[in-house]
Amino acid sequence: MNARAQGNPHWIAAILAQPWLLMLIRTALVSAYVIGGLAKLANFHGAVLEQEHFGLHPGWLWAALAIVVELGGSACVIANRFVWLGAGALAALTAVAMFVANDFWNLKGDAHFFALNAFFEHLGLIAALVMATCLAGVQHSSGHAGFNKRP
C-alpha cells in the first residue's frame, strides 16, 4: 500500500516517496550512537572512567564493547544490512544503560524526574530500533526500498 492510500495528504506522500528518505531516517536514528562511539574512541580513558562510574568493571572492556556496538551497530542500520544485528545490539546496549544510569526507583525529587524521563526516552529509542528492524524486513522481503509498495 502506498503512502497516499494510507490516508496521508499528498505532500506527505510525496516526501515519504523520496528514495533518500529512509537512509536519512536511519542515519538520524543512530546519530547519537555514532557521536557517542566516536567520542569514546577519541577519549578512551574518559570512556573507561564513565563505565566505571556506573559500576561496570572492567571499565576498559565495557568501553571497548560500547565503541564496537555503537559504531558497528550504527553502520549496519545506516547501510540497511544486518539491521536485526545492528539494531539489536544497539537496543541491548541501550537497555543496559537504561537500567544502570537511569535508576529512577532509587531517586527522589528532581533527580527522580530526570532519571524517569531519560529511562522512558531510552525505551522509546529501543522501540524505534525494533521498528527499523521490522521495516528493513518488510523492505527486503518485498524487494522495494520505499513506502510506495502496492499490494
C-alpha positions as CSV (number, residue, x, y, z in Angstrom):
1,M,0.0,0.0,0.0
2,N,1.4,3.4,-0.9
3,A,1.7,6.4,1.5
4,R,-1.2,8.2,-0.2
5,A,-3.5,5.2,0.0
6,Q,-2.8,5.1,3.8
7,G,-4.7,8.4,4.1
8,N,-1.7,10.8,4.1
9,P,-2.0,14.2,2.5
10,H,-0.5,14.4,-1.0
11,W,2.5,16.5,0.2
12,I,3.3,13.9,3.0
13,A,3.1,11.1,0.5
14,A,5.5,12.9,-1.8
15,I,8.0,13.3,1.0
16,L,7.7,9.7,2.0
17,A,8.2,8.6,-1.6
18,Q,11.7,10.1,-1.7
19,P,14.3,7.4,-2.3
20,W,16.8,9.1,0.1
21,L,14.4,9.5,3.0
22,L,14.8,6.1,4.6
23,M,18.6,6.4,4.7
24,L,18.3,9.9,6.2
25,I,15.9,8.5,8.9
26,R,18.2,5.5,9.7
27,T,21.2,7.9,10.0
28,A,19.2,10.2,12.3
29,L,18.1,7.3,14.4
30,V,21.6,6.1,15.2
31,S,23.3,9.6,15.2
32,A,23.7,9.7,18.9
33,Y,25.4,6.3,18.8
34,V,27.8,7.4,16.1
35,I,28.7,10.5,18.0
36,G,29.0,8.6,21.3
37,G,31.2,5.9,19.7
38,L,33.5,8.4,18.1
39,A,33.7,10.4,21.3
40,K,34.6,7.3,23.3
41,L,37.2,6.4,20.7
42,A,38.7,9.8,20.8
43,N,38.9,9.8,24.6
44,F,39.1,6.2,25.6
45,H,40.4,7.0,29.1
46,G,37.2,9.1,29.7
47,A,35.1,6.3,28.3
48,V,36.7,3.8,30.7
49,L,36.0,6.2,33.6
50,E,32.4,6.6,32.5
51,Q,31.9,2.9,32.6
52,E,33.5,2.5,36.0
53,H,31.4,5.4,37.3
54,F,28.3,3.3,36.6
55,G,29.8,0.3,38.2
56,L,30.7,-1.6,35.1
57,H,34.1,-3.4,35.6
58,P,36.5,-3.8,34.0
59,G,35.8,-0.3,32.5
60,W,38.1,-0.8,29.5
61,L,36.2,-3.9,28.4
62,W,32.8,-2.2,28.7
63,A,34.2,0.9,26.9
64,A,35.6,-1.2,24.1
65,L,32.3,-3.1,23.8
66,A,30.3,0.1,23.7
67,I,32.5,1.5,20.9
68,V,32.2,-1.6,18.8
69,V,28.4,-1.8,19.3
70,E,27.8,1.9,18.8
71,L,29.9,2.2,15.6
72,G,29.3,-1.3,14.2
73,G,25.6,-1.4,15.0
74,S,25.1,2.1,13.6
75,A,26.9,1.1,10.4
76,C,24.5,-1.9,10.0
77,V,21.4,0.2,10.4
78,I,22.6,3.0,8.2
79,A,23.7,0.6,5.4
80,N,20.4,-1.3,5.8
81,R,22.4,-4.6,6.1
82,F,22.1,-6.9,9.1
83,V,19.8,-4.4,10.6
84,W,18.5,-7.0,13.0
85,L,22.0,-7.5,14.4
86,G,23.0,-3.8,14.5
87,A,19.7,-2.6,15.9
88,G,19.5,-5.5,18.3
89,A,23.0,-4.8,19.6
90,L,22.2,-1.1,20.0
91,A,18.9,-1.9,21.8
92,A,20.7,-4.2,24.2
93,L,23.4,-1.6,24.9
94,T,20.6,1.0,25.4
95,A,18.8,-1.4,27.8
96,V,21.9,-1.8,29.9
97,A,22.4,1.9,30.0
98,M,18.8,2.5,30.8
99,F,18.9,0.3,33.9
100,V,22.4,1.3,35.1
101,A,22.3,5.0,34.5
102,N,18.6,5.9,35.0
103,D,17.7,4.1,38.2
104,F,14.8,6.4,39.0
105,W,13.4,4.0,41.5
106,N,16.3,4.8,43.8
107,L,16.0,8.6,43.5
108,K,13.9,11.4,44.9
109,G,12.8,14.8,43.8
110,D,14.3,16.4,40.6
111,A,16.8,13.5,40.2
112,H,13.8,11.1,40.1
113,F,12.0,13.2,37.5
114,F,15.1,13.5,35.2
115,A,16.0,9.8,35.5
116,L,12.4,8.7,34.9
117,N,12.2,10.8,31.8
118,A,15.6,9.5,30.5
119,F,14.5,6.0,31.2
120,F,11.4,6.2,29.0
121,E,13.3,8.2,26.3
122,H,15.6,5.2,26.1
123,L,12.7,2.8,26.0
124,G,11.3,4.8,23.0
125,L,14.6,4.6,21.3
126,I,14.6,0.8,21.7
127,A,11.1,0.7,20.2
128,A,12.4,2.8,17.3
129,L,15.2,0.4,16.7
130,V,12.8,-2.5,16.7
131,M,10.6,-0.7,14.2
132,A,13.7,-0.1,12.0
133,T,14.3,-3.8,12.0
134,C,10.7,-4.5,11.1
135,L,10.8,-2.0,8.3
136,A,14.1,-3.5,7.0
137,G,12.5,-6.9,6.9
138,V,9.5,-5.7,5.0
139,Q,11.6,-3.9,2.5
140,H,13.9,-6.9,1.9
141,S,11.0,-9.3,1.5
142,S,9.2,-7.0,-0.9
143,G,12.3,-6.1,-2.9
144,H,11.4,-2.5,-2.5
145,A,13.2,0.2,-0.5
146,G,10.4,2.8,-0.2
147,F,6.9,3.3,1.2
148,N,5.1,3.1,-2.1
149,K,4.9,-0.7,-2.5
150,R,1.4,-1.7,-3.7
151,P,-0.2,-4.9,-2.6
